[in-house]
């Protein structure tokens, strides 16, 4: 049997690397990857040439410029420009080179700031976005609409999954430009080493968040990609094609921070700086559509944090300072 050639864009990132780990266990699969030095995804000609030469069968579009509240606030132009260009280049080049199957990975930030909870796929474009990550969210919404448009106009099978807040191996643990879990994990770890009496967390601690271990996200992505077209079409609509991926369970930032302190072994106090922004009050995904398609998460928050911290300890010398 001829191997299926699968291009994982963003294979060094947290989600892309998890997808590669799981695809590598499949038979009759040839995983195609390129580093940033080998293929600049912002270069349209380079991306076109890559697809023309590599005879790709499927694409997992996990490449993205990502970051937490601080990074989104500081670099909004970078976030909207780079994500838009990467999506446009890859999706169009895939179509131009007759790639029929593509999975686009978005983000739960596509939904309105005050969307009814839990957020269903139908909440898209029904209200104002969260200000701190609006440029990134708009880029991700554009990615969904790109996939829908190529499906409608050209009969492609380009699918989209919208994960909740992710964490796990190969996350970005930069002290300023990372998401809340890796940022706090590093902060609690360093506080433990320094015997600090207190760790201060941004915000009031009251916002509710849903967290998904990245290996679960990879499993869900592959599950959605491998659904037969009849099953997939029966659970989506031409103008509502994206599928939420999450646990359907949330907790407060305070509860997450206290669990983090337990996992890391920090014995001091956890304080909250209410002068810093909270972001969206609550973000919980309605994952009933994915459940109807036969998938449910398997790793709870404490177990996922424990696995992630073990990976952090083994790899911390490689992190950017």
C-alpha positions as CSV (number, residue, x, y, z in Angstrom):
1,X,0.0,0.0,0.0
2,X,1.3,3.5,-0.9
3,X,2.0,5.7,2.1
4,X,-0.2,8.7,2.6
5,X,2.0,11.8,2.6
6,X,0.8,14.1,5.4
7,X,2.3,17.6,5.9
8,X,2.2,18.9,9.4
9,X,2.7,22.7,9.3
10,X,4.1,23.9,12.6
11,X,5.5,20.5,13.7
12,X,7.8,22.0,16.3
13,X,5.0,23.8,18.1
14,X,3.1,22.3,21.0
15,X,0.1,21.1,18.9
16,X,2.0,20.2,15.8
17,X,4.5,18.1,17.7
18,X,1.7,16.2,19.5
19,X,0.1,15.5,16.1
20,X,3.4,14.2,14.8
21,X,3.9,12.0,17.8
22,X,0.5,10.4,17.3
23,X,0.6,10.1,13.5
24,X,4.0,8.4,13.8
25,X,2.3,5.5,15.4
26,X,0.0,5.0,12.3
27,X,0.8,2.5,9.5
28,X,1.1,3.7,5.9
29,X,1.8,7.3,6.8
30,X,4.7,9.4,5.7
31,X,5.0,12.6,7.8
32,X,6.4,15.6,5.9
33,X,7.8,18.4,8.0
34,X,9.8,21.6,7.4
35,X,11.6,23.8,9.8
36,X,11.2,27.6,9.5
37,X,14.7,27.8,8.0
38,X,13.7,25.2,5.4
39,X,10.4,26.7,4.5
40,X,9.2,30.2,5.3
41,X,5.4,29.9,5.5
42,X,5.2,33.7,5.1
43,X,6.7,33.4,1.6
44,X,3.9,32.6,-0.9
45,X,6.3,31.4,-3.6
46,X,8.2,29.2,-1.3
47,X,5.0,27.6,0.0
48,X,3.7,27.1,-3.6
49,X,6.9,25.5,-4.7
50,X,6.9,23.2,-1.7
51,X,3.4,21.9,-2.5
52,X,4.2,21.5,-6.2
53,X,7.3,19.4,-5.4
54,X,6.1,17.2,-2.5
55,X,2.8,15.6,-3.7
56,X,1.1,16.1,-0.3
57,X,-2.1,14.1,0.4
58,X,-3.3,15.7,3.6
59,X,-2.4,18.9,5.6
60,X,-2.6,19.6,9.3
61,X,-2.4,23.4,9.6
62,X,-1.0,23.8,13.1
63,X,1.4,26.6,12.3
64,X,0.6,29.9,14.0
65,X,2.0,32.8,15.9
66,X,0.6,32.4,19.4
67,X,1.0,34.0,22.8
68,X,-0.8,35.1,26.0
69,X,-2.5,38.4,26.9
70,X,0.8,40.3,27.2
71,X,2.1,39.2,23.8
72,X,-1.2,39.8,22.1
73,X,-1.4,43.3,23.6
74,X,2.2,44.1,22.7
75,X,2.4,42.7,19.1
76,X,-1.1,42.9,17.6
77,X,0.2,43.7,14.1
78,X,2.5,40.7,14.1
79,X,-0.3,38.4,15.3
80,X,-2.8,39.4,12.7
81,X,-0.4,39.7,9.8
82,X,1.6,36.5,10.3
83,X,-1.4,34.3,11.0
84,X,-3.3,35.6,8.0
85,X,-0.4,35.2,5.6
86,X,0.4,31.6,6.8
87,X,-3.2,30.5,6.4
88,X,-3.7,32.1,3.0
89,X,-0.4,30.7,1.7
90,X,-1.0,27.1,2.9
91,X,-4.7,26.8,2.2
92,X,-4.4,28.3,-1.3
93,X,-1.3,26.3,-2.2
94,X,-2.9,23.1,-1.0
95,X,-5.9,23.8,-3.2
96,X,-3.8,24.8,-6.2
97,X,-1.9,21.5,-6.0
98,X,-5.0,19.4,-5.6
99,X,-4.8,18.5,-1.9
100,X,-8.3,17.4,-1.1
101,X,-8.0,17.0,2.7
102,X,-6.8,19.7,5.2
103,X,-7.4,20.4,8.9
104,X,-7.2,24.0,10.1
105,X,-6.5,24.5,13.8
106,X,-8.1,27.6,15.3
107,X,-8.8,28.9,18.8
108,X,-11.6,29.4,21.2
109,X,-10.9,33.1,21.1
110,X,-12.9,33.3,17.8
111,X,-16.0,33.6,20.0
112,X,-17.5,36.9,21.3
113,X,-16.2,38.1,24.7
114,X,-19.7,37.8,26.2
115,X,-20.9,34.7,24.3
116,X,-23.5,32.6,26.1
117,X,-21.8,29.8,28.0
118,X,-20.9,27.1,27.1
119,X,-20.0,28.4,23.7
120,X,-21.5,26.6,20.7
121,X,-20.1,26.7,17.2
122,X,-23.1,28.9,16.2
123,X,-21.8,31.7,18.5
124,X,-19.3,32.7,15.8
125,X,-19.7,36.3,14.6
126,X,-22.6,37.0,16.9
127,X,-20.8,39.7,19.1
128,X,-17.8,41.7,20.0
129,X,-14.5,39.9,20.4
130,X,-12.2,40.2,23.5
131,X,-10.1,43.3,22.9
132,X,-6.8,41.9,24.1
133,X,-6.6,39.2,21.4
134,X,-9.0,40.6,18.7
135,X,-6.3,40.7,15.9
136,X,-5.4,37.0,16.5
137,X,-9.0,36.0,16.7
138,X,-9.9,37.8,13.4
139,X,-7.0,35.9,11.7
140,X,-8.4,32.6,13.0
141,X,-11.9,33.4,11.9
142,X,-10.5,34.2,8.5
143,X,-8.9,30.7,8.5
144,X,-12.3,29.1,9.1
145,X,-13.9,31.1,6.3
146,X,-11.0,30.3,3.9
147,X,-11.7,26.6,4.5
148,X,-15.5,27.0,4.1
149,X,-15.0,29.1,0.9
150,X,-12.7,26.6,-0.8
151,X,-15.2,23.9,0.1
152,X,-18.1,25.8,-1.4
153,X,-16.4,27.0,-4.5
154,X,-14.1,24.0,-5.3
155,X,-15.6,21.1,-3.5
156,X,-12.6,20.7,-1.2
157,X,-12.8,18.8,2.2
158,X,-11.1,21.4,4.4
159,X,-12.1,21.1,8.0
160,X,-11.6,23.3,11.1
161,X,-11.3,22.5,14.8
162,X,-11.4,25.1,17.5
163,X,-9.5,24.0,20.7
164,X,-10.0,25.5,24.1
165,X,-6.9,26.6,26.1
166,X,-4.1,24.0,25.5
167,X,-1.0,23.0,27.5
168,X,1.6,20.3,27.5
169,X,4.9,19.2,26.0
170,X,6.7,21.8,23.8
171,X,4.6,24.7,25.2
172,X,6.2,28.2,25.2
173,X,7.5,28.8,28.7
174,X,8.8,32.3,28.1
175,X,8.2,34.5,31.2
176,X,6.5,37.3,29.3
177,X,5.1,35.9,26.0
178,X,3.4,32.7,27.1
179,X,-0.1,31.5,28.0
180,X,-1.3,31.3,31.6
181,X,-0.4,27.6,32.3
182,X,3.3,27.6,31.1
183,X,3.8,31.1,32.5
184,X,2.6,30.1,35.9
185,X,4.4,26.7,35.8
186,X,7.7,28.5,35.3
187,X,6.9,31.1,37.9
188,X,5.9,28.6,40.5
189,X,9.0,26.5,39.7
190,X,11.4,29.4,40.1
191,X,9.6,30.5,43.3
192,X,10.1,27.1,44.7
193,X,13.8,27.1,43.9
194,X,14.2,30.6,45.4
195,X,12.2,29.7,48.5
196,X,9.8,32.6,47.8
197,X,7.0,33.2,50.2
198,X,4.5,34.2,47.5
199,X,3.7,34.0,43.9
200,X,1.5,36.7,42.3
201,X,-0.9,35.8,39.6
202,X,-2.3,38.4,37.1
203,X,-6.0,39.3,37.6
204,X,-8.6,38.6,40.3
205,X,-8.4,34.8,39.9
206,X,-12.2,34.6,39.3
207,X,-12.3,34.1,35.5
208,X,-13.3,30.6,34.4
209,X,-11.2,28.7,32.0
210,X,-11.2,25.3,30.3
211,X,-7.9,23.6,29.8
212,X,-7.1,20.6,27.4
213,X,-4.0,18.5,27.5
214,X,-2.3,18.8,24.1
215,X,-2.1,15.1,23.4
216,X,-5.9,15.0,23.7
217,X,-6.1,17.8,21.2
218,X,-3.9,15.8,18.8
219,X,-6.1,12.8,19.2
220,X,-9.2,14.8,18.5
221,X,-7.6,16.4,15.4
222,X,-6.8,13.1,13.9
223,X,-10.2,11.8,14.8
224,X,-11.9,14.6,13.0
225,X,-9.6,14.4,10.0
226,X,-10.3,10.7,9.6
227,X,-14.1,10.9,9.8
228,X,-15.7,9.8,6.6
229,X,-17.3,12.6,4.7
230,X,-20.8,11.5,5.2
231,X,-20.5,11.4,9.0
232,X,-18.7,14.7,9.0
233,X,-21.2,16.5,6.8
234,X,-24.1,15.1,8.9
235,X,-22.7,16.9,11.9
236,X,-21.7,20.2,10.3
237,X,-23.1,22.8,7.9
238,X,-21.6,24.6,4.9
239,X,-21.5,27.9,6.8
240,X,-20.9,26.3,10.3
241,X,-18.1,23.9,9.5
242,X,-15.8,24.3,12.5
243,X,-15.9,21.9,15.5
244,X,-15.1,22.8,19.1
245,X,-12.5,20.7,20.9
246,X,-12.3,20.7,24.7
247,X,-13.3,19.0,27.9
248,X,-16.6,20.7,28.6
249,X,-15.3,21.3,32.1
250,X,-13.9,24.6,33.5
251,X,-12.4,26.0,36.7
252,X,-11.4,29.4,38.0
253,X,-7.9,30.7,37.5
254,X,-7.5,30.5,41.2
255,X,-8.3,26.8,41.3
256,X,-5.9,26.2,38.4
257,X,-3.1,28.2,40.2
258,X,-3.7,26.2,43.4
259,X,-3.5,22.9,41.5
260,X,-0.3,24.2,39.8
261,X,1.3,25.0,43.1
262,X,0.4,21.5,44.3
263,X,1.9,19.8,41.2
264,X,5.1,21.9,41.3
265,X,5.5,21.6,45.0
266,X,5.4,25.3,45.9
267,X,4.6,25.7,49.6
268,X,4.1,29.5,49.7
269,X,1.1,31.7,49.2
270,X,-0.8,32.4,46.0
271,X,-1.8,36.1,45.6
272,X,-3.7,37.9,42.8
273,X,-3.0,41.3,41.3
274,X,-6.4,42.8,40.5
275,X,-4.8,45.8,38.7
276,X,-3.9,43.4,35.8
277,X,-6.4,42.4,33.2
278,X,-8.6,39.3,33.6
279,X,-9.5,38.9,30.0
280,X,-12.8,37.2,29.1
281,X,-14.9,36.4,32.2
282,X,-15.6,32.8,31.2
283,X,-14.6,30.6,28.2
284,X,-16.2,27.2,28.2
285,X,-16.7,25.2,25.0
286,X,-19.8,23.3,24.1
287,X,-18.3,20.0,22.9
288,X,-21.5,18.1,22.2
289,X,-20.9,18.1,18.5
290,X,-17.5,16.4,18.9
291,X,-19.1,14.0,21.4
292,X,-21.7,13.1,18.8
293,X,-18.8,12.4,16.4
294,X,-17.4,9.8,18.9
295,X,-14.6,11.6,20.8
296,X,-14.1,12.7,24.4
297,X,-11.1,13.9,26.3
298,X,-9.1,11.5,28.6
299,X,-6.6,13.5,30.6
300,X,-7.8,15.6,33.6
301,X,-6.1,18.8,34.6
302,X,-3.9,17.6,37.5
303,X,-2.7,14.6,35.6
304,X,-2.0,16.8,32.5
305,X,-0.1,19.4,34.6
306,X,1.9,16.6,36.3
307,X,3.0,15.2,32.9
308,X,3.8,18.7,31.6
309,X,5.9,19.6,34.7
310,X,7.9,16.4,34.3
311,X,8.6,17.4,30.7
312,X,9.4,20.9,31.9
313,X,12.0,19.6,34.4
314,X,13.6,17.4,31.7
315,X,13.8,20.3,29.1
316,X,14.1,23.5,31.1
317,X,17.8,24.1,30.0
318,X,16.5,24.6,26.4
319,X,14.0,27.3,27.3
320,X,14.5,30.9,26.2
321,X,15.4,33.2,29.2
